[in-house]
Amino acid sequence: MKQEILYDECPLCVQGQVSLDTSTGRYGCDRCGLTLQERSRLGIFRKGQFGVVSLGQGQYSLVDPVLKSLSLKPERLEIVLGNMYPDDALAQIAAGNLEVIRPVRTVLAQILLEQLHETCYFQVQGLREAHGQPLTGASSYRPAGPVPRDGLEWQKQGNLFGTTKHLVLPSNTFTFIRLDRKLAAVQAFTDGVALQRKGEDYATYFVGCYPHEAALVAAFVLGKLPALRGESS
């Protein structure tokens, strides 16, 4: 028997509840129109994995290409959905309107909040950190193809958080990238995001996310730093 409520709080709008429609067998939010259903992955049906049928209103040009292949457990899907923003919202974030970003209420985000005393704006799961070729050209939150793999030096793996003052990747050792004037560039890719700090002959890459998640990270950095916004596309 299917559970009646998938999410007490809709991860896409944080206003409604994602519950079962017994007439269709799908789960939906009556506030924003998010619709989910159980879905197979790689042609194999696995009970308890869900995909997106509809995101409701708004244009999601960075999300649409991955929706057909998206099939995740509810816990993982909740975080991926929480990082989905329509095109106009991403533009607002990149322009400095961080009030558009929805709150992150995961257990890991709460632990980070208690440790750093900084608000958590997003969480991107399962990224690999690497040092790679320096960034050149203008900053942008629009993905510019896949991350260039040549010469990448892998460092560690974990969840990436965006906080009031930092990008943080907790692992056996913590990676802290301070959101300050020493950041020279940021670029989103279809599978990751890279940041360049002044005085460093390499860029720091975070690899293994969806295009819309990379765009959110880069838009957040642009939104925090007016100097980079002046160069963004």
C-alpha positions in Angstrom: 0.0 0.0 0.0 1.3 3.4 -1.0 2.0 6.0 1.6 -0.4 8.9 1.5 2.1 11.7 2.0 5.6 11.7 0.3 6.7 15.1 1.7 5.1 17.1 4.5 6.6 20.2 3.0 7.0 20.5 -0.8 10.7 20.8 -1.6 9.9 22.9 -4.7 7.7 25.6 -3.2 7.9 24.9 0.6 4.2 26.0 0.8 2.2 22.8 0.1 2.2 19.1 0.9 3.1 16.4 -1.6 0.5 13.8 -1.2 -1.0 10.8 -3.1 -3.7 11.3 -5.7 -5.5 7.9 -5.5 -7.2 8.4 -8.9 -3.8 8.7 -10.7 -1.4 6.9 -8.4 0.8 10.0 -8.6 2.0 12.4 -5.9 1.4 16.1 -6.2 1.6 19.5 -4.5 -1.7 21.4 -4.7 0.2 24.8 -4.3 2.8 24.7 -7.1 1.8 21.8 -9.3 4.8 19.6 -8.7 3.8 16.0 -9.8 5.9 12.9 -9.0 5.5 9.2 -9.8 7.3 6.0 -9.2 9.7 5.4 -12.1 12.1 2.7 -13.3 15.8 3.4 -13.7 17.8 2.1 -16.6 14.8 0.1 -17.6 14.6 -1.7 -14.3 11.7 -0.9 -12.0 12.7 -0.3 -8.5 10.0 0.3 -5.9 10.4 3.5 -4.0 12.2 5.5 -6.7 10.5 8.6 -8.1 10.7 10.8 -11.1 9.2 14.2 -12.0 6.1 14.3 -14.2 5.6 18.1 -14.0 7.2 21.1 -12.2 4.1 23.2 -12.5 4.4 26.7 -13.8 7.6 28.4 -14.8 10.3 27.8 -17.4 13.0 25.4 -16.2 15.4 25.2 -19.2 18.3 23.8 -17.2 16.1 21.1 -15.5 14.0 19.9 -18.5 16.8 17.9 -20.2 17.4 15.7 -17.2 13.8 15.1 -16.1 13.2 12.0 -18.2 16.1 10.2 -16.7 15.6 11.3 -13.1 14.7 8.4 -10.8 15.7 8.7 -7.2 14.8 7.7 -3.7 12.6 10.3 -1.9 15.4 11.5 0.4 17.8 12.1 -2.5 15.1 13.5 -4.7 14.0 16.0 -2.0 17.4 17.7 -2.1 17.6 17.7 -5.9 14.1 19.2 -6.1 15.1 21.8 -3.5 17.9 23.0 -5.9 15.5 23.5 -8.8 14.6 27.1 -9.7 12.9 28.5 -12.8 15.0 30.6 -15.2 13.8 34.0 -13.9 14.5 33.0 -10.2 18.1 32.0 -11.1 18.6 35.4 -12.8 17.3 37.1 -9.7 19.7 35.2 -7.5 22.7 36.0 -9.8 21.6 39.7 -9.6 21.9 39.6 -5.8 18.3 38.8 -4.7 19.2 36.0 -2.3 15.7 36.2 -0.7 14.5 34.1 -3.7 16.4 31.0 -2.3 14.4 28.6 -0.3 15.6 27.5 3.2 17.6 24.3 3.6 16.3 22.2 6.5 18.2 18.9 6.2 19.9 17.4 9.2 23.4 18.1 7.7 22.5 21.7 7.0 21.3 22.1 10.6 24.5 20.7 12.0 26.5 23.1 9.8 24.4 26.0 11.0 25.1 25.1 14.6 28.8 24.7 14.0 29.4 27.8 11.9 26.5 30.0 13.0 25.8 30.8 9.3 22.6 30.4 7.3 22.6 27.5 4.8 21.3 28.5 1.4 21.7 25.2 -0.5 23.1 21.6 -0.3 24.4 19.7 -3.3 25.0 16.0 -2.7 27.9 13.7 -3.7 30.4 16.1 -5.3 34.0 15.4 -5.9 36.4 18.3 -5.4 39.4 18.7 -7.7 42.0 21.2 -8.7 42.2 21.9 -12.4 42.9 24.3 -15.2 42.4 28.0 -14.3 39.3 29.8 -15.4 39.6 32.4 -18.1 37.0 34.8 -19.5 33.8 36.1 -18.0 31.9 34.5 -15.1 28.6 32.9 -15.7 25.9 30.8 -14.0 24.9 29.3 -17.4 26.5 25.9 -17.9 29.3 25.9 -20.5 29.5 22.2 -21.4 31.0 19.5 -19.2 33.8 20.0 -16.8 37.2 19.7 -18.6 38.7 16.5 -17.2 42.3 17.0 -18.5 44.7 17.6 -15.6 42.1 17.3 -12.8 43.7 16.5 -9.5 41.1 14.9 -7.3 41.0 16.0 -3.6 38.0 14.7 -1.7 34.3 14.0 -1.9 31.2 15.2 0.0 28.2 17.5 0.1 28.7 21.1 -0.9 26.9 23.8 1.1 26.5 27.5 0.4 26.4 29.5 3.6 26.3 33.2 4.5 30.0 33.6 4.0 31.4 30.4 2.5 31.2 27.5 0.2 31.8 24.5 2.5 32.5 20.9 1.7 32.8 18.8 4.9 34.8 15.6 4.6 37.7 14.1 6.6 39.0 17.7 6.3 36.8 20.7 5.6 37.1 22.8 2.4 36.2 26.4 3.0 36.0 28.9 0.1 35.4 32.3 1.5 33.0 34.5 -0.5 35.2 37.6 -0.6 37.0 39.9 -3.0 39.7 37.3 -3.7 37.3 35.3 -5.8 38.1 36.2 -9.4 35.7 34.1 -11.4 33.0 31.4 -11.2 31.7 29.1 -14.0 28.9 26.6 -14.1 29.2 23.4 -16.2 26.7 20.8 -17.1 28.1 18.5 -14.4 29.9 20.8 -12.0 31.0 24.3 -11.1 34.5 25.9 -10.8 35.8 28.9 -8.8 39.0 30.8 -9.3 40.7 32.7 -6.5 43.3 35.4 -7.1 46.8 34.3 -6.7 46.1 30.6 -7.4 47.4 28.9 -10.6 44.5 26.5 -10.5 40.7 26.6 -10.2 38.7 24.6 -7.6 36.1 22.3 -9.3 33.2 20.6 -7.7 32.1 17.7 -10.0 29.1 15.4 -10.2 25.9 17.4 -10.0 23.0 18.2 -12.3 23.2 21.3 -14.6 20.5 23.2 -12.5 22.6 22.6 -9.3 25.7 23.9 -10.9 23.8 27.0 -12.1 22.4 27.5 -8.6 25.9 27.4 -7.0 27.4 29.8 -9.6 24.3 32.2 -9.4 24.7 32.2 -5.6 28.3 33.2 -5.8 27.5 35.9 -8.3 24.7 37.2 -6.2 27.1 37.5 -3.2 29.8 39.3 -5.1 29.0 42.5 -7.0 32.4 42.6 -8.6 31.8 39.3 -10.3 28.2 40.3 -11.4 29.7 43.1 -13.4 31.4 40.4 -15.6 28.6 37.8 -15.6 26.8 36.9 -18.8 
